[in-house]
Amino acid sequence: MTVMPRTNEVRRLVERNFCEFLGEIVPCDEISETIRIEAGKVIARTFRTDDHMAMWFIEIGVVQFYDIDGNMLRTVNLLEEMDPVRAAA
């Protein structure tokens, strides 16, 4: 069984990518975060700055990055990129 990365690890990934896109450091307090819940379960988290957005689709383990116009800039598969932890059976 594969365990998804922790939320703080995904936040750091988002911060690094926003910094890369903007070419400057993005302070944590300039990134807003919202949570999408369906049927009592967290299904996604959205991270926003004035210029970019990232959406973490938790169940499929993907983070997609967009510019202000909604153009997709990058997709990160967390199961491949972040070396998820294997849980003991």
C-alpha positions, 0 to 999 in steps of 0.5 A: 500500500502506498501512503500519500505525502504529507500536506506540509511536503506538498506545500513545500513542493507548491512553494518551490514551483511557484518560486520557479515560475515567478523567479523569486521567493514567494512568502508562505503568507502570500499563498492562500489554501482552500480545501474541497470536501465531498461526502465528508472527505477531503478530495482536493487542496488548492493553493493560490498566489496573485499569479498562479494556482496549484490544485492537489487531487489527493485521491489520484496523487497529482498536483497541477499548476496553472497560470493566472489565465488558467493555462496548465504549466506543469503536472506533478505525479506525487507517487513518482516525484516524491518517493512516497512511503510504503506502509506496512501491511 
